[in-house]
Amino acid sequence: MHIHPYDGSMAKQNTERHTPLRPLRIPDDEWEALGNAVGERNRTRLIREYIRWYLRWPDSPQPSRPPEQIGAPGITKKSDQQKQEESS
């Protein structure tokens, strides 16, 4: 029998001052594309906004999405989209 080493203790640390940590499994390419679209330090904010909207919590608007090309295959950064628009 294999027991996963994660025992939940990480999620219990610092809960008096901070939101508990929640481990998520997200493929690297999706995590990187999300960081490029919203900024490296805004992923958590966006995920929390989406959860509140999905649960239909009061005063939780649907999170906005980036322009259509951001995150599309071959376009990984906002600056890439700007360069593509300039060359058109």
VEXMAR-156153 format. One line per field, with one value per residue (C-alpha): residue number from 1; residue in three letters; z, x, y. Coordinates in Angstrom, 3 decimals. Layout:
<nodes>
nr = (NUM:...) .
rest = (Ala:...) .
zz = (Z:...) .
xx = (X:...) .
yy = (Y:...) .
</nodes>
This chain:
<nodes>
nr = (1:2:3:4:5:6:7:8:9:10:11:12:13:14:15:16:17:18:19:20:21:22:23:24:25:26:27:28:29:30:31:32:33:34:35:36:37:38:39:40:41:42:43:44:45:46:47:48:49:50:51:52:53:54:55:56:57:58:59:60:61:62:63:64:65:66:67:68:69:70:71:72:73:74:75:76:77:78:79:80:81:82:83:84:85:86:87:88) .
rest = (Met:His:Ile:His:Pro:Tyr:Asp:Gly:Ser:Met:Ala:Lys:Gln:Asn:Thr:Glu:Arg:His:Thr:Pro:Leu:Arg:Pro:Leu:Arg:Ile:Pro:Asp:Asp:Glu:Trp:Glu:Ala:Leu:Gly:Asn:Ala:Val:Gly:Glu:Arg:Asn:Arg:Thr:Arg:Leu:Ile:Arg:Glu:Tyr:Ile:Arg:Trp:Tyr:Leu:Arg:Trp:Pro:Asp:Ser:Pro:Gln:Pro:Ser:Arg:Pro:Pro:Glu:Gln:Ile:Gly:Ala:Pro:Gly:Ile:Thr:Lys:Lys:Ser:Asp:Gln:Gln:Lys:Gln:Glu:Glu:Ser:Ser) .
zz = (0.000:-1.021:1.250:-0.310:1.674:1.749:5.060:4.812:7.259:4.663:4.437:8.221:8.522:9.128:8.886:11.500:9.123:5.706:3.583:3.797:0.948:-1.464:-3.706:-7.318:-10.243:-13.316:-16.337:-16.689:-20.087:-18.765:-15.599:-17.646:-20.150:-17.287:-15.718:-19.049:-19.528:-16.051:-14.565:-12.473:-9.190:-10.240:-10.855:-7.366:-7.542:-10.846:-9.621:-6.501:-8.607:-10.847:-7.862:-6.346:-9.708:-10.335:-6.890:-7.658:-4.567:-4.303:-5.945:-7.768:-11.424:-14.063:-14.333:-17.463:-20.100:-22.003:-25.714:-27.832:-28.950:-25.469:-24.421:-27.893:-29.216:-30.352:-28.436:-24.889:-23.805:-24.177:-25.973:-28.564:-29.341:-29.679:-32.085:-34.145:-34.355:-35.420:-38.247:-39.608) .
xx = (0.000:1.388:0.667:0.995:3.490:1.150:-0.690:-2.532:-0.238:0.725:-2.913:-3.048:-0.056:-0.586:-4.379:-4.720:-3.261:-3.478:-5.783:-4.781:-2.672:-4.492:-2.463:-3.662:-2.446:-2.198:-0.030:3.066:2.053:-1.343:0.190:2.772:0.174:-2.055:0.871:1.673:-1.951:-2.680:0.779:2.887:1.431:-2.234:-3.011:-4.425:-6.606:-8.094:-8.705:-10.453:-12.595:-13.595:-14.543:-16.717:-18.415:-18.924:-20.530:-22.814:-21.786:-23.461:-21.607:-19.235:-19.065:-17.759:-13.978:-12.875:-10.881:-7.845:-7.990:-8.719:-5.138:-3.564:-2.983:-3.625:-0.996:2.073:1.208:2.500:2.863:1.001:4.003:3.766:0.198:1.221:4.015:1.555:-0.907:1.866:2.980:-0.577) .
yy = (0.000:3.399:6.360:9.781:11.911:14.932:14.844:18.153:19.911:22.548:23.630:24.081:26.422:30.141:29.973:32.690:35.300:33.654:31.565:27.887:26.510:24.196:21.929:21.964:19.903:22.105:21.244:23.436:24.812:25.943:27.459:29.359:30.598:31.785:33.647:35.268:36.316:37.710:38.266:35.941:37.195:37.332:33.646:33.047:36.158:35.012:31.456:32.778:35.161:32.260:30.064:32.817:33.423:29.684:29.261:32.229:34.141:37.551:40.429:38.070:39.094:36.727:37.161:38.945:37.091:38.341:39.173:36.116:35.491:35.544:31.958:30.593:28.181:30.089:33.265:33.108:36.730:39.974:41.423:38.599:39.639:43.273:42.313:40.224:43.130:45.522:43.232:42.869) .
</nodes>
